[in-house]
Amino acid sequence: MNAIQVRPIRTTKERRCFLTFPWRIYRGDPLWVPPLLPERAKVIDPKRGPFFQRGEAEFFIAWRNGQPVGTICAGEDRVTNEQRNLRDCLLGFFECIEDYEVAEAMLHHVRQWAVQRNLNALYGPFNLDYEDSYGVLIEGRDRPPVLLCGHTPPYYQHFLERYGFRPARGDNLAYAIQADPEPPALQRLSRLADKLRQRGHITVRQADFARWDEEVEHVHRLINAALAHLPDFIPWQREALQALMEPFRAFADPELILFAEVDGKTVGWFPGIPNLNEALIHANGLRYPWDYLKLWWYTRHQPKCLTIKSVLVLPEYWDTGVSVLLFDEMVRRARTKGFKWADLSLTSDDNPRTPILAKRMGAKIYKRYRVYRLWI
């Protein structure tokens, strides 16, 4: 058998090969939602990608017999490493054929890259983005992923663990909850929310996109305060948060982006976003000009799923009913707008509150993702 060579991408042709390689892996997989190539190209471009403001990254293709058989990325997030006193090497864009020798060659190459930079652990997979399609899918292959969630073949888990990777933290969970018909748990939630409304000290309002910068500031304050208790939490830089939120401004419904206030103070945030993956799964990653027409056609359809990517409540208001009112208001609005179910993703198994709250609302785990670390 010919040797496997792992080489960095250098040419425009190799970059295109790197970006389109996933189509070789997921061809025929009905659950895969192809990434948008224009966006993916921006992510790996040192001149445009937000990650390169914080560190460096290099991208590799594994070759055998002149054919690409895998891709991988190694990166150092210097800002986050310094903030958390870590020496992590981020592992990302991990895709390979079902051949452990290919995975082993790529992982060994990234390991050597990390050693040369005095880093002491491989951590991931993250595609240079801590919030978009991270981790390896461990459970849940009955439906496609929602927006910002990924999809991987079953053998990726086995390859990483065979190489020596271990879970870096609790698994990341995606919950599903039916909005129509209304389950008993939501009926109980509604009765409790009505009692809280009568007290009148908590107000729920929709987002005001005309005051976008102020709303981003509210979210930035909330996210760093509400999630600081998590063992693997990485504090958000305001610029990074604004860059993540900005694309959603074009299609998000402000009536489904909810804030909670107490005495005029913003104490909670609960954003619901139409699941664009229901359209993107038909768009082929916008590889060809006619794919834009497909995307336009499918975005005209009402999504069945509303995806909720975060519930943020200041710790001092955890037991005041803020979360209950936010959940209930979201369910009422989602049902009125025709959504059939809601996705709650992704929350960590290490989070002591969100999984408990989701279960009380009648939500059930339908996908599980895992992030790994390998000490070197």
Beta strands, then each sheet from edge to edge (+ up, - down):
strand 1: 5-8
strand 2: 55-64
strand 3: 67-77
strand 4: 88-96
strand 5: 121-124
strand 6: 136-139
strand 7: 166-167
strand 8: 172-178
strand 9: 202-206
strand 10: 257-262
strand 11: 265-274
strand 12: 305-308
strand 13: 312-313
strand 14: 341-348
strand 15: 364-370
strand 16: 372-375
sheet 1: 1+ 2- 3+ 4- 5- 16+ 7-
sheet 2: 6+ 15- 8+ 14- 12- 11+ 10- 9+
sheet 3: 6+ 15- 8+ 14- 12- 11+ 13-
end
